[in-house]
Amino acid sequence: MNYFKKILRFAKPYRIYALLNIISNIFYALFSTLAMISLFPMLNVLFKQTEKIYTKPEWTGISNLKNYVTDTLNFFVTEQSEQSDPGEVLMLMVGLIITMFLLKNLFNYLAMYFITFLRNGVLKDLRNELYDKTIELPISYYSEKRKGDTIARITSDVLEIQHSFLSILELIVREPLTIIFTIAAMLAISPKLTLFVFLFLPLSGFLISLIGKSLKRKSDKVQNEQGFFLSILEETLGGLRVIKAFNAESVFAKKFQSSTKRFFNFSNSLLNRQNLASPTSEFFGIAAIGVILWYGGQMVLVDKTLEAELFITYMALSYQILTPAKSISKASYSVKKGNAAAERVLEILETENPIAEIKNPIELTSFDSDIKLQHISFKYEDEYVLKNFDLTVKKGTTVALVGQSGSGKSTIANLVTRFYDVNEGEISIDGNNIKNLSKKSLRGLMGLVTQDSILFNDTVKNNIALGKENATEEEIMAAAKIANAHDFIMELPKGYDTNIGDSGNKLSGGQKQRLSISRAVLKNPPIMILDEATSALDTESERLVQDALEKMMKNRTSIVIAHRLSTIQNADNIVVLQKGEIVEQGTHTQLLALNGTYKKLVQMQSLAS
């Protein structure tokens, strides 16, 4: 229940629907009972057992409820019989029964109508908050977690909570009220028979509860396995080209089939246990009915302490308890399943973001002086990737970071953009520690072009416009021209309105990269970070992209992470990294003259002049 208390906060905006649902359920429960009680006067008329009463009975207290109700009904039937023939009285009784059942079903529909808005509202808000949290959490979170598992939590787990949420409302209001009203009517008819019946209920309740104990554990396994095979599916779709190229279809098929087989076994175990709920509760219900038939029959036929028509009404009422009892049984199992789903969803919602903003952060709107990395050290796991690293990037200069793979170049880009936080030291912009800046204003100062062009399944125009909300078509075209992208865009079937497919797969590597540059150009930030932006391109594409980058970098502060050293020869400062430490820095000419690490890197790429 603890998890559901946390989920219930999502119902607050829809509390009016919850209130209307509760009111409708109260009337439903009331008319459910009255519908059964209304059988009694009709049976009286049919069996001609109506005692003639000509004076209206008086209320003398709750202890005399049964006699008062019976005498009132007899008085009503006597009065009607004096004025009409028995056929008309019978029609009146049938009309009463139909009216009661009509009202019962009307309020049943209204209860379902109102709860629909509540359920779907909770579903919408829960998914929205999960999505917001998914975006808010740092990149490091997804390097540890499977993406498919997150997808499973936002889809199937939230849906499971929605169904359980409905069940728990029925559990709290509708079904218990139906049982309470029905028991009250049964007590009014025969307290002795009702007491006898309820001696058997704790036993059946205990046996039913035994079935549900392991449901949460089994449900956990099902939901975790679903997350696992969705992860395999997500990885398969992302790496389909490599899978096909290496004939690895069977490897991934085996992994997927192994997961779905476990899912099959877990689901069978869970559903078979869950399916026991309805037949078990029905069996115990029918057993109770059997006991009532035996004991009540004795009261009617042997002891003569209960009228036959009252006993038939009593039987109808006792059978009516079966449906809500079954529903409560099913709902309690559903809640146990939903509890496992709620736990998984709340795990994401309650994950603390290690890269949190301070209260009232600084909103930096311009870049005026420099970026300083002072004595910074950083590790992803156990080993430090950067150690006591110092670097100053002055406004308007281009600083290039070079070195072998794993030397820490891309880590610096991740730290400056605050995708990760430093373990030691400080990064500041214009003297402000970036931890004191709002993340939005910090990233608003920066444009990022990465080695992998991250594009979305949308039009060319919308992919470029991601860099600036409400950008005009003229601004988008101007940015594309600077990035040498306009010409190839105009050759596409629908120009700027062409859909580029999933991850931009309809375009070449060079075209994708030029769209990424267009996006950065349109954003027009004062600081540009280029993370190996040309390393994956052929010579022709590299020339076009490099030309686009040079245009974009004019009059800007740039941090360039370079693989191909030919692209950074004109940088104001080239920083050579080795195992997270600076081993050399200076201009291209100065570093060649040192005859050290940089010159070796240049010679390896056959670029020595």
N, C-alpha and C positions, 0 to 999 in steps of 0.2 A: 504493500500500500504506500510505502514511502516514495517509490518512484512515481506513482500516480498522483500523489499530492503535488509533486513538482510539475507534472504534466498539466494538472488542473489550472495552473496560472494562465495557460493558453485559452482557457474557456471564459476568462473574465470579461473580454469584450462582448461575449455572446450570452451573458447571464440572463438577459431578458428572454431568450429562447429557452434557456434551462428552466426558468420560472414557469413559462407557459407550458412547457413539456410536463413539469411536475403537476401543475393544475389539471392538465388534460388527463394525466395518469390517475390522479385522485378520482376524477369523475368516471374514468374507464373502470377502475377497480370497484367503485360504488355500483355502477350500472351492470357490471358483470355479475355481482351478487344479487342485485334486484331482479335481473333477468331470470335467474334460477328460482328465486323466491316467488316470482309471478306465476310459476307453474302451479303453485299450491291452490289458488282459488279456482283455476280451470279444472284441476283434478277433483276438487270438491264438487264442482258442478257436474262433472262427468259421472262420478260415483254416487251422486245424490246424497252426499254425507253432510251437506251444509245444515248446520243447526240454525233454526229460525230464531233470529234475534231482532227485536223491533226497537230496542232503545240503544242509542249510541254508547259504546263502552267508555268508561272514564279511566284516565291514566292514574295508577296508584303507586308507581315506582318501577325501577329496573328489575326488581325481583319477579314482577308479574308481566314481564315483556312478552313472553310467548303467548299467554292467554289474551293479553291486550291486542296483539297483532292478529291472532286467530279470530277473536270476537269482532274486531273491526272489519276484517275481510268478510266474515259471515253476515255482519250487519249490512255491509255494502251489497253483497249478493242477494240477501233477503229483500232489501229495498228495491233492487233492480228487478227481481223476480215478480214482485207485486205489481210492477208497472209494465213488464214485458214478458214474453214467453221464454222458456229455457234456451231455445236456439239463439235468440238475440243476446241473452246473457253470455252464452258460450262465445259468440262472435266478439263481444266486448272483452272477454278474458283473452281471446286470441290476439285481439288488437293491442291489449296491454303488453302481452309477451313480445309481439313484433316491435312495439315502441321501445321497450327496454333494450332489446337486442340492437335496434337501430341506433339508439343513443350510445350504447356500449361501443359499437363499431365506428361511430362518428368520432368519439373521443379517442379511440385507438388510432384513427387516421390523423387526427390533430396532433396527438403525441408524437407520431412518426414524422409528421410535417415539420414541427418545430425543431425536433432533434436533428433533422437533416442539415439545417443551417448551422447548428452548433457543431456537429461532427465535421462537416466540410470546412467550416471556419477554422476549427482547431487544426485540421489537416493542412490547410493553406498556410496558416501562420507558423506552424511547426516546421514545415518544409522551407519557408522563407527564412526563418531564423537559422535553420541548419545550413542553408546555402550561404547566408551572410557569415556564419561562423567558419564555413569551409574556406571562404575567400579571406577572412581575417587571419586565420591560423598561418604561421610562417611556413616557408617552403620546406624547412627542415622536418616539419611534421609529416609531410608526404614522402619524404625520402625513407621514413621508417614504416609508414602504413601503406597497405595496398589500396590503390584508388578504387578498385572494384568493391572493396568492403565499405568504403564511404558511400558509393552509389547505392549499395544494398540497404544501407541504413536510411538514406533519404527516400528510397522508394518503398521496398517491402516492409521494413521495420515500422515506418511511419504509418503505413496502411494497417498493419497489425494493431498498432496503438489506437487507431481510429475505431476499429471494430471492437476492441476491448473497452474503449471509452464509452461506446454505446452500451455494452453489456453491463458495465459497472453502474450506469445510471438506472438501468432496468433493475439491477440488483438492489439498489438503494431505495427506489421509489415504487415502481409499478408492481412488480411481482409480490414483494412483501405486503403491500397494501391490499392487493387482491386476496392474499392468504388471510390477512387480519380480518377483513370484512367478511370473508367466507366463514372463518372460524366463529366470528361473532354470531352469524346467522345460525350456524350449526349448534352453538351453545344455547341459543334461544330455543331451538327446536328440542334438543335433548342433551343437557349437560352430562348425564351419565354415559351416554353412547360416545360423546366427543372425548371425554376423559379416557375412556377405554381405548379409543383409536390412538390417542396421542401417547400412550405408553409404548407404542411400537415405533414412533417416528425417530427418537434419538438413535435407536439401533440402526435403522436404514441410513440416517444421516452420517453416522460414523463410518459405515461400510463404503458409502459413496465418496467420502473425503479421502479415504485411503488411495483411491484411484488417482486423484489429482496431485498427490505429493511430488511425484517425479516429473510433472509436466514442464516446470520451468527449466530444469536441467536439460531435458530432451529438446525443448524449444531453443535453448541456447545453441546446442549443437547444430540444429537445422539452420538457424540464421547465420551462424559463423561459416558454415559450409557454403551457404548461398553467396556470401561475400567473397569466399575463396574462388568459386567457379566464375563469378562475374569479373574478378581480377584477371583470371586466365583469359577470358573473352576480351577484356579491354587490352591486355598485352598482345593478344593474337591480332586484333584489328590494327593496333599501332605498329606492329612489326611484321605485317603480312608479306611484305616484299622480301625480307630476310628469310622468313620461314619457307617461302616458296623457293628462293634461290638455293637454300641449303637442303632442300627436300626434307624439311623437318616437320612436315604436316603430321606424320604419324606420332612423333614425339609429343607434340602439343595435344593431339587427339587423345593419346593415352592419359596425359595429365588431366585433361578435361573429363574424360570418361571415368577416371578414377575418382574425381571429385563428385561427379553426378551420381556415381554408384554409392558413395558414402551418404550423399544427400538423400538418395532413394531409401537407404536403410534407416537413416535417422527419421525421415518423414513417415515411413511405414510404422515405425515404433511409436512416434508421437501421435499420429492420427488414429492408430488402433487403440491407444490408451484413451485418447479423447472421445472416440466413438463409443467407448464403454459407458460414457456418461448417460446418454439418453436411454438405452435399453435397461441399464441398471436402475435408474431412477423410476422408469416406467414399471419395471418388474416389482419393485418395492411398493410403488403406488397401487398396483393391481392387487398385491398381497394385502395391503391395507384395506382395499375395497372388499376383498374376500372376507376379511375379518369383520368388516361392517355388516356385510350381508348375513353372516352367521349370527353375530351378536344382536344386530338390529332385528333380524327375522325372529329371533327368540322373543324380543320385546313386543313385536307385533302379533305373532301367532300364539305364543305360550303365555307370556306375562300380561298381554293386553294393555301395556302401559304406553304404547305409541300407536297413533293412527296410521293406517296404511298409506294415505296420500301424503302425510307429513314425512313418512319414511322414504317415499319415492323422491320427494323434494330434497330430503337430507342426502340421499344417494347422489342426486345431480350435483349438489353443492360439494360433496366430498370428491366427486370425480373432477370438479372444476379446480380443485387444489393441485391436481396432477400437473396441469400445463405450466403454471407458474413455478412449481417445484422443479420440474424438468428444466425450465428456463434458468432458474437460479443455479442449478447444477451445471448446466452448459456455460453460463456466464462466469461462474467461479473458475472453470477450466480455462475459459477464454482470457480471464484476467491473469491467470498464471502464465499463459503464453505471452500475453501483452506485456507482462512484467519483464520478461527477458528482452523483448523488443525495446521497451522504455529504458532499460539499463544501457543498452547499446547506443541508443539515440542520445541519452543524457551524458554518456561518456564523451561524445563530441562536444555537446553544448557546454559542458562543465570543464573542458580542457582549458587550462590557463595558457594564455598566449605569452610566451617568454619575451616577445618583442612588444611590450605594452607601452602605451603613451602615458606621460606624466599628466597630472591634473593641470588644466590650463596651459597647454603647450604653446610654444612660440610659433606664430604664423609668419614664416619668412617668405617675402614676396619677390625679393631680388637678390642677385649675387654680385657683390661689389669688390671683394678682396681676394680671398684664397680658400683652398681646402687644405686642411692639415691633418695628417695621420701621425699621431704622437705616441711613440713607444707602444704600439699595438701588438698584441699577441692573440692568436686565435687557433682553436682546434675544433674539428667537427666531432671527433670522438675522443680518442686517447692521446694521439700524437699531435703536437703543434704544427700547423701548416704555415703560420707566420710567427716569427719570434722577434720581439722588440723592434718592430718595423717603424721607420720614420720617413715621411715624405711630405713635401709641400708642393701643391699645384696652384700656381698663381693665376689670377684671372687673365684670360686671353691667350694662355700658353697651351701647347700640346705636349702632354707627357705620355711616353710609350713605355709599356711594361713588357719585357721580353724574358725568355728563359725556357728551359725544358718543361715538358708536361709534368705537373705535380709540384711546380716551384711556387705556386700560390698566386699566380696572376689573376685568374678568374675570381679567386676568393676576395681580392681587393674590391672588385666590382660589386660583389655580393655584400660587402661590408659598407661601402660608401652609399649604396642604395638602401641600406638597412634591411636587406632580406635576412641577414643574420646580425647578431650583436657581438661586438668584440669581447673577449674574455678579460683582457687587460688593456690599459691605455685608453685613448680617446680620439675620436674623429670629430673635427669641427669644421663648420662652414661660416666664414666671416666671424670667427671667434665664438660661435655658438655650438656647443656640443650637440651632435645630431640626435642624441637621446632626449634633448629638451625641445626638439622641433616636432610639430605635428607631422605624421608620416605623409599626409596628403601634400603639405607644402614642400617637404623635402623632395619627394618624388616629382612634384610639379616643376622643380628646378632642373630636372634631369631628363635626358632622352637616352634610350637604351636600344642599341642594335646588337643582337647576339649572333653567334655562329649559326645556330639553328633558327631559321626564320619562323617565328610563331605567328601563323595566320589562322583565320577562322573560316568556317563554312558559311560564307556570306559573299556579298558583292565586293568588287575591287574598291568601290567608293566607300563602303562601310568599314572595310579593313583599314583604309588610310585614315578615315575620319575618327578612328579610335583615339588618335592623338589629340583631337580637339573637338569638344562638344559643339554642336550647331555650326560646324564649318560650312562655308558656302562652296558651291561647285567650283567657282573660280579659284578659291584657296586650295582646294584639293588638287586641281589641275596644276597650279603653280608649284605645289610641293612635288608632284610627280615629275614635272619637267626638270626641277633641280636634281632629282634622284635618277635622271635618265630612264624614267619608266613610262613617260607619256606615250612615246611612239608605239611600244609593244602593247600598251593598254588599248590604244585606238584600233589595233589590229584584231583584238578579241571580238567574238561574235556580237556582244552587246556593249562593247567599250567599257566604260566605268561601271555599268550595271551588270556585268558578267559575274556569275557566281563562280568562285575559284575552287570549289570542292573542299572536302575535308582536309584540313591543314594546308590548303592551297596546292593540292596534289595535281591540279590541272596545269600548273605552271612549272617552268624549269627552275633550277636552283638560283641562277642569276636573277631571274624575274622575281622570284619570291623575295630575294634579298633586297632588290630595289624597291619593292613595295614596303618592306620593313623600314627602309631608309626614308621613303616618302612619308611614312607615319611619323617618324622622328622629326623630319623637316617641318611638317605641318604643326607639330606641337611647339616648335620654335623655342626650345629651352636654352638657358644660358650655359648649361653644362651638358656635354655629350659623352656618353660612355660607349665605346665600341669594343665588344668582346669577340675578338677573332672574326670580324665581320666578313673577311674575304677568304678565310682558310679553306672553305669547302667548294670554291668556285674554279671553273676552268679559266684559261688565260684571257679569252675574249670577254667573258662575263666579269672577270676580276678587273679588267681595264675600265669597263663601264661603271662598275660599282665603286672602284677606287676614285674615279673622276667624280662620281656623285658624292662620295664621302668628303673629298677635298673641298667641293663647293659648300657642303653642309658645315664643315668645320671652320670656315672663314669667320673670323671675329668671334669665335666661341672658345670656351675652355673645354679641352678634350682630354679624356683619359682613354688611351688606345692600348688594348691588349692584342699583341701582334704575334702571329705565327710566321707569316712571311715578312721577312725583315725589309724587303724592297718597299713595303708600304709605309714605313715609318722613318725613312732616311731624313726627312725634313722636320722631324719632331724637335721641339725646343729642348727637351730633356728625355734621354732614353735611360730607363732604369733596368739593370740586368739583375734578375733574381735567381737564386739557387737555394733550394731547400728552405724557402721562406725568409731568406735574408738577402739584403742588397749587397752584391759583390762589386758592382761597377755602376757608375752613372755619369752622363755627360751627353754631348751631341754625337752624331754619327762619326764625324771626323775625329773628335777627341777620343772616342772609344776605340776606333781603329788604331790610333797612335799608341794606345796603351798596350796593344798586342796581347790582350788577355782573353777572357771568356767570350766577350762580344765578337771579337775578330774570329774566334773559332766557330761561333754560330754562323757568322757571315760566310766563312769559307765552306762550311758544310752545305750551305745553300747555293754555293757557287756564285756569290754576288760581290766578291772582292773586286774593287775597281782596278 
